[in-house]
Every structure is written in structure tokens, then in C-alpha cells.
Amino acid sequence: GRLEAVTQQMGYHPQYLDSFLKTQHYLMHMDGPLPFDCRHYIAIMAAARHQCRYLVNLHVLQFLRAGGDPQWLRGLDFIPQKLRNLNEINKILAHRPWLITKEHIEKLLKISEWSWSLAELVHAVVLLAHCHALASFVFGCGCEQDEGPGGRGSLKPLSPGNQCFCEATAGNGCSQELLRINRKRSLDSCMELDSLRERMQRIHVETEGREEMRLLQQDREEGEGQGAELGVQDGSSWLSPLTDIIGEVAGATNLACYMQDPDFGYQDFARRDEDQTQVFRIQDYSWEDHGFSLVNRLYSDIGHLLDEKFRMVDGLQSSAMAKRQGCEPSVFKRGIWNYIHCMFGIRYDDYDYAEVNQLLERMLKVYIKTVTCYPEKTNSEMFDRFWKQFKHSEKVHVNLLILEARMQAELLYALQAITQYMI
């Protein structure tokens, strides 16, 4: 149930991996405004927007471990109205975040039976942005294609056996707390699996086995031995592997039950000859001056973790990549970052956007745009084809820049709308 394929790729940059794991753990497993089952369901909703089965399957299992209602896994029609109301901003943030307005925020916060609190909404928004961006990384690095038979198999695991990658990088800054948690999880994994199987047995009895149980009870009342025999047989089938039990839910070919308006997707931001009043100027609302303080005030400490992650990806070494382009590493990284933000309508007044075409080759730009805007369209060859002279670790570095730039862009739009609502 952990992000092994993702952490193996991020492990090329262990300091960043440490920062990512701390944020992931805090969002999903530490004290916060949202119940734990809701956190994982929101992650399912976010990942489904990009058809990211890797993340959906992961959070389906964690949702059940957290005691979530299995009926919710039948789709949005079976979840509480409060969660269903989040669908609109999930859709907009995933594909066209510039459309988020204070009216969307007001609609969720208005006093009613299904109203959100500001703290809950900030937690949800950070979760949505985190999972949308992580879906880009999953597709960009081929983690989705590597799942199951027929996968690419070109991304080699870095950690031996089933060892958590967190432990393999302990000497490179991985926090002792995370090591303790993951070691405990490894020791408890068999007990955890048994517990989950028992829960799934009860679920099966309640949802699909009622008729069989009725017949079994009838047989027992009649004193027939066949009923007891059938009971043992049925019980063993209920204890089959988890993939058999929830396969119909998590392994379905269509994830459409977790989203509405599936045809809603990314569209190019306004052209130069169109009205530019909607351009998001970073000088007017930035993460450092505005977003950080707001998110940290409403969801304690998450701002520090996100800020550390943004700074960590900016500090990663990229000298080899930059040298090939004849520029400084900071110039190269800024070109990628600003290009990603530009696709979401975020502009920096002090940046010459002509540099983007000089710094980034066409194939690299196509790759970045695909992974950023519609990652589900990333095919199995793109990772290998873009800039063949890139080392594997350098390609992962580009994907980390995509992850963080995209997440910050979504957060800026959502937090600005929340700020406007509060004002």
C-alpha cells in the first residue's frame, strides 16, 4: 500500500525524497481537519481525473484500512453530499485552475448540512493539488506503465527486495521518525493484511453474501450438515487475496464512477490576442508573500512542509543538464518552472519568456506539456525519447520540477480564491 515505484524514482534525489515523504505522511496520516477515510477518498477522486490507476488502487486499499465505507467505492453517487460537492473544484483544479473563483469557495462554505469549514477546505485543496501533481509524476516516470504484466520494465528498482526505499536512503537525510514508522509497518504488515482480510470478509458478507448467508442459516436450522460444509467453503473464498475481493472496484477498466464530466480537460490558456485580464501575475499573489501564510494558518505546519519541498526541488543539482544548454543551472530550472506556470496562465513580469524557446528543445517542451497538462496521454516511449542525452536521474529531476511547479500553480489559484472570499 505504499508508493514503492514512486519512491524508487525519487530516490535518485534522496534529500527531495525525504521532504516528499514527510509531506505525504503528514497529509494522509497525521492530525488534521479531515477524517482519514475522507482523505483517501479525496485522493481517489483527484487521481481519477487523470485516470491514474496506480494512485487510485493505492488509496482504495488505504481507504478501507482507515475504516472507510466500501459502498463509497461504487462511485460518487454513493458518497455523502459534502464530499460530492468537492467534485467541481477537483475538476477545475486538475485541468483549468484559472477558472477557480471565490464563488466556488463560497458555495462550499455556505451554512448548510453539508458545509465545509475553512480548515477542512484548505486540507482538501492541498490534497487535491498534491494528488494531481503526483499523477503527473507517476505517468511522467512510467510508474503507471510499470504496473502489472506488460509493463515497460525500463525503470529499475533501487532498493533490494521489499525494503522500503525510505530505509535504503537513511544515510541521506531520511528522517528517523519516518524510518521508525516504516519499520513498524514492515513488522506489522502480516497482521495488517490479516486485519484487512477480516474486514473485507465482513464487507463481502454484508454486500454480496446476504443470500448465501440466508440459505446457510436455513440449512443450519434444518440440521443439515451440508450448510456447515458450505460455510467453510464460502469462508475460504472470502479470505482470498485482496485483489480478488476488490478487483471489481479497483481493477475496473473505467474509473469514470469517481468523476463527473469526464470530457472536461485542459485547454490552452488565453492566446495573446485575447483578453489578458485573467492572467495571474505572481507579483500580485505569490506563494512566499501570500499563499504560505494562509495555508499555514488554516492547516497547521503544512505550509512549512510544502515550502521545504518547493525549496528542495529548486536546490537540486542540474549542472550537467544546464551545461549542455550553455547556461547556469538556475537559469535552466527557472526556464522549466516558468514554462509550466505559463501554461496555467501564471506570469512573472521580470522574466523574458523568449528564453524558454532558447533553453528547451521542442521534444522536451512537448514532453513537459503532456506530463503537466494531460499526463494520462503520456505514452510508454516518451520518457525514453525526450532528450536521449539525459541521464535517468536528470529525467527524474525534470519530473520533480513538473510535480512541484504544477502543485504550486494549483495552490496559488485556490488560495487566492479563498483569500478573496475571506476579504
RANORJO-V812912 format. One line per field, one symbol per residue. ss: DSSP state (@ for helix, = for strand, . for the rest). psi: psi as a letter, one per 40 degrees, with the letter a starting at -180 (. if undefined). burial: 1 if it has 24 or more other C-alpha atoms within 12 Angstrom, else 0. A space follows every 10 residues. Layout:
ss->???
psi->???
burial->???
This chain:
ss->...@@@@@@@ @@@@@@@@@@ @@@@@@@@@. .....@@@@@ @@@@@@@@.. ..@@@@@@@@ @@@@@....@ @@@@.@@@.. @@@@..@@@@ @@@@@.@@@. .@@@@@@@@. .......@@@ @@@@@@@@@@ @@@@@@@@@@ ..@@@@.... .......... ....@@@@.@ @@...@@@@@ @@@@@@@@@@ @@@@@@@@@@ @@@@@@@..@ @@@@@@@@@@ @...@@@@@@ @@@@@@@@.. .@@@@.@@@@ .....@@@.. .......... .........= =.....@@@@ @@@@@@@@.. .@@@@@@@@@ @@@@@...@@ @@@@....@@ @@@@@@@@@@ @@@..==... ...@@@@@@. .@@@@@@@@@ @@@.@@@... .@@@@..... .@@@@@@@@@ @@@@@@@@@@ @@@@@@@@@@ @@.
psi->eifddddddd eegddddddd ddddddddei hidiiddddd ddddddddde fgdddddddd dddddeeihd ddeeideeii ddddeedddd dddddgeeeh idddddddei hadfiiiddd dddddddddd dddddddddd eedddehiie ideehhidii behhddddfd efehiddddd dddddddedd dddddddddd dddddddeed dddddddddd deeidddddd ddddddddfi iddddedddd eiehedeeii feehahihih ideihedehh hdddhidddd dddddddegh eddddddddd ddddeihfdd ddddefiidd dddddddddd dddeehihde hheddddddh iddddddddd dddgdeehie eddddhgdei iddddddddd dddddddddd dddddddddd dd.
burial->1111111111 1111111111 1111111110 0111011111 1111111111 1111111111 1111111111 1111110010 0111111111 1111111111 1101111110 0000011111 1111111111 1111111111 1111111000 0000101100 0001111111 0011100110 0100000000 0010011111 1011100000 0010010000 0000000000 1000000110 0100110011 1000111111 0100110010 0000000011 1100111001 1111110111 1111111111 0111011100 1100100001 1111111111 1111111100 0010010011 0001111111 1111111111 0111011001 0111111111 1111111111 1111111110 000
